[in-house]
Amino acid sequence: EGVLAGKYKPLDFRFFIGHTAYVGGELDEAVRLGKYQPVACSRPLVLKQCIQLPKPLWHEVLEFCGGELKEISKLEFAKRDDLQ
């Protein structure tokens, strides 16, 4: 209704499909084992329009993190032949 009324722009929203549920400390354990890396990220970056970006958003986020995460992004990006 807010979009139709002109109160919001359609690109002010992002919808996500699917989820993964963790119980009983499973996520903390996965982070401890290095399967996930929590990072802080600005709202504008997370809500950035992703259509036709030169690289996937998660690569951009890791590059902003710097250090080892930036290097991991570079290595993984180099493996892709659909984005070169």
C-alpha positions in Angstrom: 0.0 0.0 0.0 2.8 2.4 0.9 4.4 1.9 -2.6 1.1 2.4 -4.3 0.5 5.6 -2.3 4.0 6.9 -3.2 5.2 6.8 0.4 7.9 4.2 -0.4 9.9 3.2 -3.5 9.8 -0.4 -4.6 13.6 -0.6 -4.3 13.4 0.4 -0.6 12.5 -3.3 0.0 14.4 -6.6 -0.3 12.7 -9.9 0.0 14.5 -13.1 0.9 13.3 -16.6 0.1 14.1 -19.5 2.3 15.9 -19.7 5.6 18.1 -22.0 7.7 17.1 -22.6 11.3 19.6 -23.4 14.0 18.8 -24.7 17.5 20.7 -25.4 20.7 23.9 -23.5 19.8 24.3 -25.0 16.3 25.1 -21.6 14.8 27.6 -20.7 17.4 29.3 -24.0 16.8 29.3 -23.5 13.0 30.9 -20.0 13.6 33.5 -21.5 16.0 34.4 -24.1 13.4 34.9 -21.4 10.7 31.9 -22.5 8.6 30.4 -19.0 8.9 32.0 -15.6 9.5 29.7 -13.0 11.1 30.4 -9.5 9.8 28.9 -6.1 10.4 27.5 -4.4 7.4 25.8 -1.1 6.6 22.1 -1.0 5.7 22.8 0.7 2.3 25.2 -2.1 1.3 22.9 -4.9 2.4 19.9 -3.4 0.7 21.9 -2.5 -2.5 20.2 -3.3 -5.7 21.9 -6.5 -6.8 20.7 -6.8 -10.4 23.6 -6.5 -12.9 26.3 -5.9 -10.3 29.8 -6.7 -11.6 30.2 -9.3 -8.9 27.9 -10.9 -6.3 27.2 -8.8 -3.2 28.8 -11.2 -0.8 32.2 -10.7 -2.6 31.8 -6.9 -2.2 31.0 -7.4 1.6 34.1 -9.6 2.1 36.3 -7.1 0.2 35.1 -4.3 2.6 36.0 -6.6 5.5 39.6 -6.6 4.3 42.4 -9.0 5.5 41.8 -12.7 5.2 38.2 -12.4 4.2 39.2 -10.1 1.2 41.7 -12.7 0.1 39.1 -15.5 0.4 36.8 -13.5 -1.8 39.5 -13.0 -4.4 40.3 -16.7 -4.5 36.7 -17.8 -4.8 36.0 -15.1 -7.4 38.9 -16.3 -9.5 37.4 -19.8 -9.6 34.2 -18.6 -11.3 34.1 -18.5 -15.1 30.6 -16.9 -15.3 31.7 -13.5 -13.9 35.1 -12.8 -15.5 
